[in-house]
Amino acid sequence: MRVSTRGDYASRALLSLALHADESGPTSARDIAERTGLPQPYLEQILQALKGAGLVRSKRGAGGGYALARPACDIRLSEIVSAVDGPIVLGDFGEPHGDGACDHEGQCVLLAIWTHVGDIMHDLLSNYTLADIAKTANGLLPWPGSDRSSS
Protein backbone atom coordinates (compact mmCIF):
# COMPACT_ATOMS: atom_id res chain seq x y z
CA MET A 1 0.00 0.00 0.00
CA ARG A 2 1.14 3.48 -0.74
CA VAL A 3 -0.51 6.55 0.74
CA SER A 4 -1.15 8.94 -2.14
CA THR A 5 -0.44 12.64 -2.19
CA ARG A 6 -4.18 13.13 -1.61
CA GLY A 7 -3.99 10.96 1.52
CA ASP A 8 -0.99 12.88 2.82
CA TYR A 9 -2.54 16.28 2.04
CA ALA A 10 -5.85 15.28 3.63
CA SER A 11 -4.03 14.16 6.78
CA ARG A 12 -2.01 17.38 6.90
CA ALA A 13 -5.10 19.53 6.42
CA LEU A 14 -7.04 17.79 9.19
CA LEU A 15 -4.01 17.90 11.48
CA SER A 16 -3.87 21.64 10.91
CA LEU A 17 -7.54 21.93 11.89
CA ALA A 18 -6.88 19.81 15.00
CA LEU A 19 -3.85 21.89 15.99
CA HIS A 20 -5.94 25.07 15.75
CA ALA A 21 -9.21 23.67 17.11
CA ASP A 22 -9.16 26.06 20.07
CA GLU A 23 -9.43 29.07 17.74
CA SER A 24 -12.94 30.40 17.31
CA GLY A 25 -14.83 29.73 14.13
CA PRO A 26 -14.03 27.80 10.97
CA THR A 27 -10.70 28.06 9.14
CA SER A 28 -10.57 29.12 5.50
CA ALA A 29 -9.00 26.86 2.89
CA ARG A 30 -6.56 29.70 2.22
CA ASP A 31 -5.39 29.70 5.86
CA ILE A 32 -5.02 25.90 5.88
CA ALA A 33 -3.04 26.10 2.63
CA GLU A 34 -0.75 28.79 4.05
CA ARG A 35 -0.12 26.90 7.30
CA THR A 36 0.55 23.57 5.60
CA GLY A 37 2.22 24.70 2.38
CA LEU A 38 -0.40 22.85 0.32
CA PRO A 39 -1.69 24.18 -3.02
CA GLN A 40 -5.06 25.79 -2.31
CA PRO A 41 -7.01 24.62 -5.42
CA TYR A 42 -6.04 20.98 -4.81
CA LEU A 43 -6.66 21.37 -1.08
CA GLU A 44 -10.19 22.63 -1.77
CA GLN A 45 -10.95 19.46 -3.76
CA ILE A 46 -9.62 17.33 -0.91
CA LEU A 47 -11.64 19.27 1.68
CA GLN A 48 -14.79 18.59 -0.36
CA ALA A 49 -14.03 14.85 -0.29
CA LEU A 50 -13.44 15.04 3.47
CA LYS A 51 -16.73 16.89 3.86
CA GLY A 52 -18.49 14.16 1.87
CA ALA A 53 -16.97 11.57 4.21
CA GLY A 54 -18.28 13.46 7.25
CA LEU A 55 -14.84 14.39 8.58
CA VAL A 56 -15.16 18.16 8.16
CA ARG A 57 -18.03 20.58 8.04
CA SER A 58 -18.03 23.84 6.16
CA LYS A 59 -19.62 27.25 6.42
CA ARG A 60 -20.00 29.57 3.44
CA GLY A 61 -19.62 33.32 3.34
CA ALA A 62 -17.78 35.85 5.48
CA GLY A 63 -16.22 34.10 8.44
CA GLY A 64 -16.71 30.79 6.70
CA GLY A 65 -14.35 27.92 6.25
CA TYR A 66 -13.80 24.40 7.54
CA ALA A 67 -13.86 22.74 10.95
CA LEU A 68 -13.60 19.17 12.14
CA ALA A 69 -17.01 17.49 12.07
CA ARG A 70 -16.13 15.37 15.11
CA PRO A 71 -13.67 15.67 17.98
CA ALA A 72 -10.09 14.94 16.92
CA CYS A 73 -10.01 11.97 19.29
CA ASP A 74 -12.80 10.37 17.24
CA ILE A 75 -11.11 10.74 13.83
CA ARG A 76 -8.71 7.97 12.86
CA LEU A 77 -5.93 8.20 10.31
CA SER A 78 -7.44 5.21 8.48
CA GLU A 79 -10.68 7.19 7.96
CA ILE A 80 -8.82 10.16 6.53
CA VAL A 81 -6.82 8.07 4.06
CA SER A 82 -9.87 6.01 3.07
CA ALA A 83 -11.93 9.16 2.51
CA VAL A 84 -9.66 10.36 -0.29
CA ASP A 85 -7.89 7.18 -1.46
CA GLY A 86 -10.59 4.54 -1.06
CA PRO A 87 -10.27 1.35 0.97
CA ILE A 88 -6.88 0.54 2.47
CA VAL A 89 -5.73 -2.54 0.59
CA LEU A 90 -2.45 -3.74 -0.88
CA GLY A 91 -3.89 -4.21 -4.33
CA ASP A 92 -6.92 -5.21 -6.33
CA PHE A 93 -6.16 -8.86 -6.95
CA GLY A 94 -9.66 -10.26 -6.68
CA GLU A 95 -11.04 -12.71 -4.15
CA PRO A 96 -9.46 -16.14 -3.65
CA HIS A 97 -11.34 -18.82 -5.57
CA GLY A 98 -13.30 -16.18 -7.49
CA ASP A 99 -13.04 -15.56 -11.22
CA GLY A 100 -10.26 -18.12 -11.58
CA ALA A 101 -8.09 -16.27 -9.06
CA CYS A 102 -6.43 -19.50 -7.88
CA ASP A 103 -5.78 -21.07 -11.26
CA HIS A 104 -2.02 -20.69 -10.95
CA GLU A 105 0.50 -22.19 -8.56
CA GLY A 106 0.74 -20.38 -5.22
CA GLN A 107 -1.66 -17.64 -6.24
CA CYS A 108 -4.30 -18.39 -3.61
CA VAL A 109 -1.92 -18.30 -0.64
CA LEU A 110 -0.40 -15.03 -1.86
CA LEU A 111 -3.86 -13.49 -2.21
CA ALA A 112 -4.56 -14.46 1.39
CA ILE A 113 -1.26 -12.88 2.50
CA TRP A 114 -1.95 -9.62 0.63
CA THR A 115 -5.37 -9.44 2.26
CA HIS A 116 -3.92 -10.13 5.70
CA VAL A 117 -1.19 -7.49 5.31
CA GLY A 118 -3.77 -4.96 4.07
CA ASP A 119 -5.86 -5.67 7.17
CA ILE A 120 -2.81 -5.10 9.40
CA MET A 121 -2.07 -1.79 7.69
CA HIS A 122 -5.68 -0.69 8.13
CA ASP A 123 -5.54 -1.65 11.81
CA LEU A 124 -2.25 0.21 12.28
CA LEU A 125 -3.60 3.40 10.74
CA SER A 126 -6.74 3.01 12.86
CA ASN A 127 -4.56 3.16 15.99
CA TYR A 128 -3.68 6.81 15.30
CA THR A 129 -6.27 9.43 16.13
CA LEU A 130 -6.01 13.01 14.98
CA ALA A 131 -5.77 14.04 18.64
CA ASP A 132 -2.78 11.73 19.22
CA ILE A 133 -1.04 13.03 16.10
CA ALA A 134 -1.61 16.63 17.24
CA LYS A 135 -0.18 15.79 20.68
CA THR A 136 2.86 14.23 19.03
CA ALA A 137 3.31 17.31 16.82
CA ASN A 138 3.22 19.44 19.98
CA GLY A 139 5.81 17.25 21.71
CA LEU A 140 3.34 15.77 24.21
CA LEU A 141 3.61 12.17 22.98
CA PRO A 142 6.64 10.24 21.69
CA TRP A 143 7.21 10.01 17.95
CA PRO A 144 5.86 6.82 16.39
CA GLY A 145 8.46 4.08 16.25
CA SER A 146 10.74 5.62 18.83
CA ASP A 147 11.09 5.82 22.57
CA ARG A 148 12.17 9.45 22.50
CA SER A 149 9.92 12.43 23.02
CA SER A 150 10.08 15.40 20.73
CA SER A 151 11.27 18.53 22.48
Helices and strands as residue ranges (DSSP letters): H 5-19, H 29-36, H 40-52, E 56-59, E 65-68, G 72-74, H 77-85, H 107-126, H 130-137
